[in-house]
Amino acid sequence: MLTFFMAFLFNWIGFFLSFCLTTSAAGRYGAISGFGLSLVKWVLIVRFSTYFPGYFDGQYWLWWVFLVVGFLLFFRGFVNYSRVRNMADHSMSTLPRTRVLFIY
């Protein structure tokens, strides 16, 4: 969740820092999801803001492309994290209840 919010709030810089500094699957997929929603946020800000009047004139297909790419990044990170989490749960269910240390 921390890497998600870091990538969401700090955009590119937050994505690169959180993706490069974390070693867990949860952190990396959280950074991808946060960057996807950050991209959606900025597309909507630029599209509906009065400060940027000429960015999408006559090219409305372009903001749809960026909007879809942002949502795809968000869902990709979320789905891949849930797959990794379920894979770890199923593989650990056959082992006895002990603490396991994962080293990358």
MOPAC internal coordinates of N, CA, C and O (Angstrom, degrees):
PM7 1SCF
backbone

  N    0.0000 0     0.00 0     0.00 0    0    0    0
  C    1.4476 1     0.00 0     0.00 0    1    0    0
  C    1.5322 1   110.55 1     0.00 0    2    1    0
  O    1.2310 1   120.91 1   144.95 1    3    2    1
  N    1.3268 1   115.87 1   -35.05 1    3    2    1
  C    1.4614 1   118.98 1   179.97 1    5    3    2
  C    1.5282 1   111.43 1   -64.23 1    6    5    3
  O    1.2310 1   120.41 1   135.85 1    7    6    5
  N    1.3195 1   116.81 1   -44.15 1    7    6    5
  C    1.4650 1   118.95 1   179.93 1    9    7    6
  C    1.5189 1   111.01 1   -69.77 1   10    9    7
  O    1.2310 1   120.00 1   148.31 1   11   10    9
  N    1.3290 1   117.61 1   -31.69 1   11   10    9
  C    1.4655 1   120.77 1   175.46 1   13   11   10
  C    1.5252 1   110.13 1   -60.86 1   14   13   11
  O    1.2310 1   120.40 1   128.89 1   15   14   13
  N    1.3295 1   116.85 1   -51.11 1   15   14   13
  C    1.4632 1   120.07 1  -179.10 1   17   15   14
  C    1.5202 1   112.25 1   -67.84 1   18   17   15
  O    1.2310 1   120.34 1   146.26 1   19   18   17
  N    1.3161 1   116.95 1   -33.74 1   19   18   17
  C    1.4645 1   119.96 1   177.80 1   21   19   18
  C    1.5289 1   110.70 1   -64.92 1   22   21   19
  O    1.2310 1   120.34 1   135.87 1   23   22   21
  N    1.3224 1   116.95 1   -44.13 1   23   22   21
  C    1.4652 1   120.52 1   178.67 1   25   23   22
  C    1.5197 1   111.28 1   -71.04 1   26   25   23
  O    1.2310 1   119.99 1   145.88 1   27   26   25
  N    1.3118 1   117.63 1   -34.12 1   27   26   25
  C    1.4624 1   120.82 1   179.77 1   29   27   26
  C    1.5242 1   111.69 1   -70.08 1   30   29   27
  O    1.2310 1   120.13 1   137.43 1   31   30   29
  N    1.3089 1   117.36 1   -42.57 1   31   30   29
  C    1.4604 1   120.52 1  -175.64 1   33   31   30
  C    1.5275 1   113.34 1   -81.66 1   34   33   31
  O    1.2310 1   119.88 1   144.98 1   35   34   33
  N    1.3309 1   117.83 1   -35.02 1   35   34   33
  C    1.4569 1   120.51 1  -175.16 1   37   35   34
  C    1.5257 1   113.92 1  -106.67 1   38   37   35
  O    1.2310 1   120.10 1  -168.82 1   39   38   37
  N    1.3271 1   117.41 1    11.18 1   39   38   37
  C    1.4633 1   125.13 1   172.16 1   41   39   38
  C    1.5225 1   112.52 1    55.52 1   42   41   39
  O    1.2310 1   119.89 1    54.70 1   43   42   41
  N    1.3466 1   117.81 1  -125.30 1   43   42   41
  C    1.4696 1   121.85 1  -175.48 1   45   43   42
  C    1.5201 1   112.39 1   -62.76 1   46   45   43
  O    1.2310 1   120.72 1   134.46 1   47   46   45
  N    1.3031 1   116.23 1   -45.54 1   47   46   45
  C    1.4608 1   119.93 1  -177.83 1   49   47   46
  C    1.5205 1   110.56 1   -64.15 1   50   49   47
  O    1.2310 1   120.29 1   136.01 1   51   50   49
  N    1.3203 1   117.06 1   -43.99 1   51   50   49
  C    1.4549 1   120.91 1   177.49 1   53   51   50
  C    1.5106 1   112.73 1   -63.72 1   54   53   51
  O    1.2310 1   120.81 1   142.23 1   55   54   53
  N    1.3381 1   116.05 1   -37.77 1   55   54   53
  C    1.4640 1   119.06 1   177.94 1   57   55   54
  C    1.5185 1   110.93 1   -64.27 1   58   57   55
  O    1.2310 1   120.23 1   130.51 1   59   58   57
  N    1.3329 1   117.16 1   -49.49 1   59   58   57
  C    1.4628 1   119.53 1  -177.98 1   61   59   58
  C    1.5253 1   111.92 1   -64.50 1   62   61   59
  O    1.2310 1   120.25 1   138.95 1   63   62   61
  N    1.3122 1   117.13 1   -41.05 1   63   62   61
  C    1.4694 1   119.16 1   179.07 1   65   63   62
  C    1.5223 1   111.68 1   -65.94 1   66   65   63
  O    1.2310 1   120.59 1   132.96 1   67   66   65
  N    1.3138 1   116.48 1   -47.04 1   67   66   65
  C    1.4584 1   118.76 1  -177.15 1   69   67   66
  C    1.5242 1   111.90 1   -70.96 1   70   69   67
  O    1.2310 1   119.40 1   146.08 1   71   70   69
  N    1.3183 1   118.75 1   -33.92 1   71   70   69
  C    1.4573 1   120.88 1   179.83 1   73   71   70
  C    1.5284 1   111.16 1   -73.02 1   74   73   71
  O    1.2310 1   120.41 1   141.72 1   75   74   73
  N    1.3172 1   116.82 1   -38.28 1   75   74   73
  C    1.4653 1   120.15 1  -176.59 1   77   75   74
  C    1.5217 1   113.24 1   -82.27 1   78   77   75
  O    1.2310 1   119.62 1   150.90 1   79   78   77
  N    1.3119 1   118.33 1   -29.10 1   79   78   77
  C    1.4570 1   120.58 1  -174.80 1   81   79   78
  C    1.5250 1   113.77 1   -89.94 1   82   81   79
  O    1.2310 1   119.67 1   163.94 1   83   82   81
  N    1.3084 1   118.24 1   -16.06 1   83   82   81
  C    1.4586 1   119.63 1  -179.83 1   85   83   82
  C    1.5276 1   110.49 1   -97.53 1   86   85   83
  O    1.2310 1   121.07 1   -29.35 1   87   86   85
  N    1.3250 1   115.57 1   150.65 1   87   86   85
  C    1.4621 1   119.96 1  -179.38 1   89   87   86
  C    1.5179 1   112.69 1  -114.42 1   90   89   87
  O    1.2310 1   119.78 1   178.53 1   91   90   89
  N    1.3152 1   118.03 1    -1.47 1   91   90   89
  C    1.4617 1   119.48 1  -177.13 1   93   91   90
  C    1.5276 1   110.55 1   -97.79 1   94   93   91
  O    1.2310 1   121.45 1   -22.66 1   95   94   93
  N    1.3188 1   114.83 1   157.34 1   95   94   93
  C    1.4632 1   120.39 1   177.57 1   97   95   94
  C    1.5296 1   110.26 1   -66.15 1   98   97   95
  O    1.2310 1   120.24 1   143.44 1   99   98   97
  N    1.3167 1   117.14 1   -36.56 1   99   98   97
  C    1.4553 1   120.55 1   179.39 1  101   99   98
  C    1.5266 1   110.99 1   -62.56 1  102  101   99
  O    1.2310 1   120.18 1   137.76 1  103  102  101
  N    1.3134 1   117.25 1   -42.24 1  103  102  101
  C    1.4544 1   120.99 1   179.58 1  105  103  102
  C    1.5162 1   112.72 1   -66.58 1  106  105  103
  O    1.2310 1   120.54 1   137.01 1  107  106  105
  N    1.2981 1   116.58 1   -42.99 1  107  106  105
  C    1.4679 1   119.60 1  -178.15 1  109  107  106
  C    1.5217 1   111.82 1   -69.59 1  110  109  107
  O    1.2310 1   120.20 1   136.56 1  111  110  109
  N    1.3198 1   117.23 1   -43.44 1  111  110  109
  C    1.4617 1   119.01 1   178.73 1  113  111  110
  C    1.5227 1   111.44 1   -71.32 1  114  113  111
  O    1.2310 1   120.20 1   150.93 1  115  114  113
  N    1.3140 1   117.22 1   -29.07 1  115  114  113
  C    1.4643 1   119.99 1   173.38 1  117  115  114
  C    1.5194 1   111.63 1   -66.03 1  118  117  115
  O    1.2310 1   120.43 1   142.05 1  119  118  117
  N    1.3258 1   116.78 1   -37.95 1  119  118  117
  C    1.4656 1   120.38 1   177.67 1  121  119  118
  C    1.5262 1   110.91 1   -66.38 1  122  121  119
  O    1.2310 1   120.28 1   139.98 1  123  122  121
  N    1.3251 1   117.07 1   -40.02 1  123  122  121
  C    1.4626 1   119.95 1   178.40 1  125  123  122
  C    1.5246 1   110.60 1   -65.00 1  126  125  123
  O    1.2310 1   120.00 1   137.11 1  127  126  125
  N    1.3159 1   117.61 1   -42.89 1  127  126  125
  C    1.4599 1   121.17 1   178.67 1  129  127  126
  C    1.5277 1   111.43 1   -64.47 1  130  129  127
  O    1.2310 1   120.48 1   137.31 1  131  130  129
  N    1.3046 1   116.69 1   -42.69 1  131  130  129
  C    1.4595 1   120.12 1   179.23 1  133  131  130
  C    1.5108 1   112.26 1   -64.97 1  134  133  131
  O    1.2310 1   120.04 1   141.74 1  135  134  133
  N    1.3261 1   117.53 1   -38.26 1  135  134  133
  C    1.4600 1   119.71 1   177.71 1  137  135  134
  C    1.5296 1   111.11 1   -67.94 1  138  137  135
  O    1.2310 1   120.14 1   143.50 1  139  138  137
  N    1.3267 1   117.34 1   -36.50 1  139  138  137
  C    1.4631 1   119.98 1   177.45 1  141  139  138
  C    1.5188 1   111.78 1   -61.81 1  142  141  139
  O    1.2310 1   120.18 1   134.10 1  143  142  141
  N    1.3283 1   117.27 1   -45.90 1  143  142  141
  C    1.4661 1   119.31 1   177.93 1  145  143  142
  C    1.5195 1   111.93 1   -70.01 1  146  145  143
  O    1.2310 1   119.99 1   150.09 1  147  146  145
  N    1.3145 1   117.62 1   -29.91 1  147  146  145
  C    1.4567 1   120.41 1   174.91 1  149  147  146
  C    1.5252 1   111.07 1   -65.02 1  150  149  147
  O    1.2310 1   120.60 1   140.47 1  151  150  149
  N    1.3236 1   116.46 1   -39.53 1  151  150  149
  C    1.4615 1   120.53 1   176.77 1  153  151  150
  C    1.5225 1   111.06 1   -63.95 1  154  153  151
  O    1.2310 1   120.29 1   138.31 1  155  154  153
  N    1.3249 1   117.06 1   -41.69 1  155  154  153
  C    1.4699 1   120.93 1   176.81 1  157  155  154
  C    1.5199 1   110.17 1   -62.71 1  158  157  155
  O    1.2310 1   120.80 1   137.26 1  159  158  157
  N    1.3272 1   116.08 1   -42.74 1  159  158  157
  C    1.4729 1   120.59 1   179.61 1  161  159  158
  C    1.5179 1   111.22 1   -58.67 1  162  161  159
  O    1.2310 1   120.22 1   132.76 1  163  162  161
  N    1.3360 1   117.19 1   -47.24 1  163  162  161
  C    1.4575 1   119.51 1  -177.02 1  165  163  162
  C    1.5183 1   113.12 1   -72.24 1  166  165  163
  O    1.2310 1   119.67 1   148.45 1  167  166  165
  N    1.3100 1   118.23 1   -31.55 1  167  166  165
  C    1.4649 1   120.03 1   175.27 1  169  167  166
  C    1.5214 1   110.01 1   -64.61 1  170  169  167
  O    1.2310 1   120.20 1   136.63 1  171  170  169
  N    1.3183 1   117.23 1   -43.37 1  171  170  169
  C    1.4597 1   119.96 1   178.77 1  173  171  170
  C    1.5268 1   112.23 1   -68.46 1  174  173  171
  O    1.2310 1   120.04 1   144.48 1  175  174  173
  N    1.3190 1   117.52 1   -35.52 1  175  174  173
  C    1.4720 1   119.80 1   177.21 1  177  175  174
  C    1.5213 1   110.32 1   -64.92 1  178  177  175
  O    1.2310 1   120.23 1   133.08 1  179  178  177
  N    1.3104 1   117.16 1   -46.92 1  179  178  177
  C    1.4690 1   120.24 1  -178.92 1  181  179  178
  C    1.5219 1   111.01 1   -67.98 1  182  181  179
  O    1.2310 1   120.21 1   143.04 1  183  182  181
  N    1.3036 1   117.20 1   -36.96 1  183  182  181
  C    1.4643 1   120.63 1  -176.63 1  185  183  182
  C    1.5222 1   112.20 1   -68.34 1  186  185  183
  O    1.2310 1   119.75 1   136.69 1  187  186  185
  N    1.3126 1   118.08 1   -43.31 1  187  186  185
  C    1.4597 1   121.25 1  -173.55 1  189  187  186
  C    1.5268 1   114.05 1  -104.42 1  190  189  187
  O    1.2310 1   119.52 1  -169.62 1  191  190  189
  N    1.2982 1   118.52 1    10.38 1  191  190  189
  C    1.4505 1   121.73 1   179.57 1  193  191  190
  C    1.5206 1   110.47 1   -89.95 1  194  193  191
  O    1.2310 1   121.12 1   -29.42 1  195  194  193
  N    1.3145 1   115.47 1   150.58 1  195  194  193
  C    1.4674 1   120.12 1   175.79 1  197  195  194
  C    1.5222 1   111.43 1   -87.25 1  198  197  195
  O    1.2310 1   119.76 1   171.51 1  199  198  197
  N    1.3255 1   118.06 1    -8.49 1  199  198  197
  C    1.4562 1   121.30 1   179.72 1  201  199  198
  C    1.5233 1   112.98 1   -79.16 1  202  201  199
  O    1.2310 1   120.19 1   158.23 1  203  202  201
  N    1.3188 1   117.24 1   -21.77 1  203  202  201
  C    1.4648 1   122.51 1  -178.59 1  205  203  202
  C    1.5281 1   109.32 1  -119.13 1  206  205  203
  O    1.2310 1   119.47 1  -107.20 1  207  206  205
  N    1.3153 1   118.61 1    72.80 1  207  206  205
  C    1.4663 1   118.83 1  -171.94 1  209  207  206
  C    1.5243 1   115.14 1   -74.59 1  210  209  207
  O    1.2310 1   118.48 1   153.50 1  211  210  209
  N    1.3164 1   120.51 1   -26.50 1  211  210  209
  C    1.4500 1   120.14 1  -172.14 1  213  211  210
  C    1.5089 1   116.07 1  -110.96 1  214  213  211
  O    1.2310 1   119.57 1  -165.35 1  215  214  213
  N    1.3247 1   118.43 1    14.65 1  215  214  213
  C    1.4620 1   119.35 1  -174.78 1  217  215  214
  C    1.5144 1   113.36 1   -73.98 1  218  217  215
  O    1.2310 1   119.85 1   144.34 1  219  218  217
  N    1.3254 1   117.90 1   -35.66 1  219  218  217
  C    1.4558 1   120.29 1  -175.48 1  221  219  218
  C    1.5238 1   112.26 1  -120.16 1  222  221  219
  O    1.2310 1   119.78 1  -155.12 1  223  222  221
  N    1.3046 1   118.03 1    24.88 1  223  222  221
  C    1.4620 1   120.24 1   179.69 1  225  223  222
  C    1.5206 1   110.67 1   -67.06 1  226  225  223
  O    1.2310 1   120.75 1   -61.59 1  227  226  225
  N    1.3159 1   116.17 1   118.41 1  227  226  225
  C    1.4500 1   121.41 1   178.02 1  229  227  226
  C    1.5155 1   114.73 1    77.10 1  230  229  227
  O    1.2310 1   119.76 1   178.62 1  231  230  229
  N    1.3303 1   118.06 1    -1.38 1  231  230  229
  C    1.4625 1   121.49 1  -179.43 1  233  231  230
  C    1.5252 1   109.93 1  -128.17 1  234  233  231
  O    1.2310 1   121.64 1  -123.45 1  235  234  233
  N    1.3106 1   114.47 1    56.55 1  235  234  233
  C    1.4532 1   118.42 1  -178.99 1  237  235  234
  C    1.5236 1   112.15 1   -69.86 1  238  237  235
  O    1.2310 1   119.57 1   158.74 1  239  238  237
  N    1.3050 1   118.42 1   -21.26 1  239  238  237
  C    1.4644 1   121.27 1   176.97 1  241  239  238
  C    1.5316 1   110.52 1   -65.37 1  242  241  239
  O    1.2310 1   120.48 1   152.51 1  243  242  241
  N    1.3367 1   116.68 1   -27.49 1  243  242  241
  C    1.4569 1   120.56 1  -177.15 1  245  243  242
  C    1.5287 1   111.78 1   -68.11 1  246  245  243
  O    1.2310 1   120.22 1   137.87 1  247  246  245
  N    1.3205 1   117.18 1   -42.13 1  247  246  245
  C    1.4603 1   117.78 1   179.63 1  249  247  246
  C    1.5174 1   111.27 1   -72.47 1  250  249  247
  O    1.2310 1   119.80 1   152.42 1  251  250  249
  N    1.3323 1   117.98 1   -27.58 1  251  250  249
  C    1.4614 1   119.93 1   173.35 1  253  251  250
  C    1.5303 1   111.25 1   -65.19 1  254  253  251
  O    1.2310 1   120.90 1   140.88 1  255  254  253
  N    1.3341 1   115.89 1   -39.12 1  255  254  253
  C    1.4641 1   120.09 1   178.85 1  257  255  254
  C    1.5276 1   110.60 1   -62.48 1  258  257  255
  O    1.2310 1   120.05 1   132.25 1  259  258  257
  N    1.3319 1   117.51 1   -47.75 1  259  258  257
  C    1.4606 1   120.78 1   179.16 1  261  259  258
  C    1.5305 1   111.75 1   -65.58 1  262  261  259
  O    1.2310 1   120.36 1   144.62 1  263  262  261
  N    1.3237 1   116.91 1   -35.38 1  263  262  261
  C    1.4564 1   121.03 1   178.04 1  265  263  262
  C    1.5326 1   110.86 1   -64.97 1  266  265  263
  O    1.2310 1   120.44 1   135.54 1  267  266  265
  N    1.3189 1   116.77 1   -44.46 1  267  266  265
  C    1.4692 1   120.59 1   179.22 1  269  267  266
  C    1.5282 1   111.11 1   -67.50 1  270  269  267
  O    1.2310 1   120.14 1   139.37 1  271  270  269
  N    1.3333 1   117.34 1   -40.63 1  271  270  269
  C    1.4680 1   120.65 1   178.09 1  273  271  270
  C    1.5288 1   110.25 1   -61.92 1  274  273  271
  O    1.2310 1   119.94 1   139.20 1  275  274  273
  N    1.3201 1   117.73 1   -40.80 1  275  274  273
  C    1.4648 1   120.70 1   177.71 1  277  275  274
  C    1.5129 1   112.67 1   -62.87 1  278  277  275
  O    1.2310 1   120.37 1   135.11 1  279  278  277
  N    1.3366 1   116.91 1   -44.89 1  279  278  277
  C    1.4614 1   119.54 1   178.29 1  281  279  278
  C    1.5272 1   111.48 1   -66.93 1  282  281  279
  O    1.2310 1   120.04 1   144.11 1  283  282  281
  N    1.3349 1   117.54 1   -35.89 1  283  282  281
  C    1.4634 1   119.95 1   177.68 1  285  283  282
  C    1.5261 1   111.55 1   -65.38 1  286  285  283
  O    1.2310 1   120.18 1   140.28 1  287  286  285
  N    1.3314 1   117.25 1   -39.72 1  287  286  285
  C    1.4650 1   120.10 1   176.10 1  289  287  286
  C    1.5281 1   111.32 1   -63.20 1  290  289  287
  O    1.2310 1   120.95 1   138.04 1  291  290  289
  N    1.3293 1   115.78 1   -41.96 1  291  290  289
  C    1.4626 1   119.74 1   178.63 1  293  291  290
  C    1.5219 1   111.05 1   -61.40 1  294  293  291
  O    1.2310 1   120.24 1   130.45 1  295  294  293
  N    1.3206 1   117.15 1   -49.55 1  295  294  293
  C    1.4606 1   120.45 1  -178.43 1  297  295  294
  C    1.5244 1   112.03 1   -69.06 1  298  297  295
  O    1.2310 1   120.26 1   147.73 1  299  298  297
  N    1.3286 1   117.11 1   -32.27 1  299  298  297
  C    1.4662 1   119.97 1   177.42 1  301  299  298
  C    1.5208 1   110.81 1   -62.96 1  302  301  299
  O    1.2310 1   120.31 1   133.18 1  303  302  301
  N    1.3121 1   117.02 1   -46.82 1  303  302  301
  C    1.4562 1   120.05 1   178.58 1  305  303  302
  C    1.5147 1   112.50 1   -63.59 1  306  305  303
  O    1.2310 1   120.44 1   139.27 1  307  306  305
  N    1.3277 1   116.77 1   -40.73 1  307  306  305
  C    1.4613 1   121.05 1  -179.09 1  309  307  306
  C    1.5241 1   111.56 1   -67.32 1  310  309  307
  O    1.2310 1   120.16 1   134.24 1  311  310  309
  N    1.3273 1   117.29 1   -45.76 1  311  310  309
  C    1.4613 1   121.27 1  -178.13 1  313  311  310
  C    1.5239 1   111.02 1   -68.74 1  314  313  311
  O    1.2310 1   120.00 1   136.99 1  315  314  313
  N    1.3210 1   117.60 1   -43.01 1  315  314  313
  C    1.4672 1   119.57 1   179.44 1  317  315  314
  C    1.5232 1   111.89 1   -65.05 1  318  317  315
  O    1.2310 1   120.01 1   143.10 1  319  318  317
  N    1.3142 1   117.59 1   -36.90 1  319  318  317
  C    1.4663 1   119.86 1   176.20 1  321  319  318
  C    1.5244 1   110.59 1   -64.26 1  322  321  319
  O    1.2310 1   120.02 1   137.09 1  323  322  321
  N    1.3274 1   117.56 1   -42.91 1  323  322  321
  C    1.4614 1   119.25 1   180.00 1  325  323  322
  C    1.5257 1   111.38 1   -66.54 1  326  325  323
  O    1.2310 1   119.83 1   145.92 1  327  326  325
  N    1.3321 1   117.93 1   -34.08 1  327  326  325
  C    1.4728 1   120.39 1   175.65 1  329  327  326
  C    1.5231 1   111.52 1   -64.75 1  330  329  327
  O    1.2310 1   120.52 1   134.78 1  331  330  329
  N    1.3224 1   116.62 1   -45.22 1  331  330  329
  C    1.4681 1   120.15 1   179.74 1  333  331  330
  C    1.5205 1   110.09 1   -64.50 1  334  333  331
  O    1.2310 1   120.42 1   139.63 1  335  334  333
  N    1.3000 1   116.80 1   -40.37 1  335  334  333
  C    1.4698 1   119.98 1   179.72 1  337  335  334
  C    1.5276 1   111.00 1   -65.84 1  338  337  335
  O    1.2310 1   119.75 1   137.08 1  339  338  337
  N    1.3223 1   118.08 1   -42.92 1  339  338  337
  C    1.4665 1   120.62 1   178.90 1  341  339  338
  C    1.5202 1   111.16 1   -68.24 1  342  341  339
  O    1.2310 1   120.18 1   144.18 1  343  342  341
  N    1.3330 1   117.26 1   -35.82 1  343  342  341
  C    1.4507 1   120.58 1   178.68 1  345  343  342
  C    1.5285 1   110.06 1   -64.51 1  346  345  343
  O    1.2310 1   120.08 1   139.47 1  347  346  345
  N    1.3092 1   117.45 1   -40.53 1  347  346  345
  C    1.4602 1   121.11 1   178.76 1  349  347  346
  C    1.5224 1   110.67 1   -68.82 1  350  349  347
  O    1.2310 1   119.70 1   143.01 1  351  350  349
  N    1.3286 1   118.19 1   -36.99 1  351  350  349
  C    1.4640 1   120.70 1   179.29 1  353  351  350
  C    1.5208 1   111.34 1   -66.14 1  354  353  351
  O    1.2310 1   119.97 1   138.80 1  355  354  353
  N    1.3290 1   117.67 1   -41.20 1  355  354  353
  C    1.4576 1   120.54 1  -178.16 1  357  355  354
  C    1.5245 1   111.73 1   -71.57 1  358  357  355
  O    1.2310 1   120.10 1   142.54 1  359  358  357
  N    1.3078 1   117.42 1   -37.46 1  359  358  357
  C    1.4594 1   118.97 1  -178.57 1  361  359  358
  C    1.5236 1   111.63 1   -74.47 1  362  361  359
  O    1.2310 1   120.27 1   152.85 1  363  362  361
  N    1.3182 1   117.10 1   -27.15 1  363  362  361
  C    1.4619 1   120.04 1  -179.59 1  365  363  362
  C    1.5228 1   112.72 1   -86.57 1  366  365  363
  O    1.2310 1   119.67 1   167.19 1  367  366  365
  N    1.3283 1   118.24 1   -12.81 1  367  366  365
  C    1.4550 1   119.25 1  -176.06 1  369  367  366
  C    1.5295 1   112.24 1   -70.14 1  370  369  367
  O    1.2310 1   119.81 1   156.22 1  371  370  369
  N    1.3248 1   117.97 1   -23.78 1  371  370  369
  C    1.4601 1   120.17 1   179.78 1  373  371  370
  C    1.5213 1   112.05 1   -84.80 1  374  373  371
  O    1.2310 1   119.69 1   163.31 1  375  374  373
  N    1.3209 1   118.19 1   -16.69 1  375  374  373
  C    1.4657 1   121.30 1   179.63 1  377  375  374
  C    1.5231 1   110.18 1   -82.21 1  378  377  375
  O    1.2310 1   120.23 1   -25.70 1  379  378  377
  N    1.3232 1   117.17 1   154.30 1  379  378  377
  C    1.4656 1   118.66 1   174.99 1  381  379  378
  C    1.5303 1   110.44 1   -66.49 1  382  381  379
  O    1.2310 1   120.90 1   -20.13 1  383  382  381
  N    1.3008 1   115.89 1   159.87 1  383  382  381
  C    1.4640 1   121.08 1  -177.18 1  385  383  382
  C    1.5264 1   110.36 1   -71.50 1  386  385  383
  O    1.2310 1   120.53 1   -86.58 1  387  386  385
  N    1.3110 1   116.59 1    93.42 1  387  386  385
  C    1.4604 1   122.32 1   175.04 1  389  387  386
  C    1.5098 1   108.43 1  -137.01 1  390  389  387
  O    1.2310 1   120.48 1   -13.85 1  391  390  389
  N    1.2842 1   116.69 1   166.15 1  391  390  389
  C    1.4550 1   120.62 1   176.97 1  393  391  390
  C    1.5215 1   108.67 1   -82.71 1  394  393  391
  O    1.2310 1   121.20 1   -43.85 1  395  394  393
  N    1.3067 1   115.31 1   136.15 1  395  394  393
  C    1.4649 1   120.59 1  -177.91 1  397  395  394
  C    1.5120 1   107.79 1  -120.24 1  398  397  395
  O    1.2310 1   120.67 1   -47.49 1  399  398  397
  N    1.3126 1   116.33 1   132.51 1  399  398  397
  C    1.4531 1   122.04 1   179.11 1  401  399  398
  C    1.5289 1   108.47 1  -103.81 1  402  401  399
  O    1.2310 1   120.53 1   -60.19 1  403  402  401
  N    1.3186 1   116.59 1   119.81 1  403  402  401
  C    1.4533 1   121.30 1   177.15 1  405  403  402
  C    1.5130 1   108.87 1   -95.49 1  406  405  403
  O    1.2310 1   120.48 1   -54.35 1  407  406  405
  N    1.3170 1   116.69 1   125.65 1  407  406  405
  C    1.4508 1   121.55 1   177.35 1  409  407  406
  C    1.5147 1   107.96 1  -116.61 1  410  409  407
  O    1.2310 1   120.42 1   -52.91 1  411  410  409
  N    1.3248 1   116.80 1   127.09 1  411  410  409
  C    1.4602 1   121.66 1  -179.93 1  413  411  410
  C    1.4962 1   110.32 1   -93.29 1  414  413  411
  O    1.2310 1   120.10 1   180.00 1  415  414  413

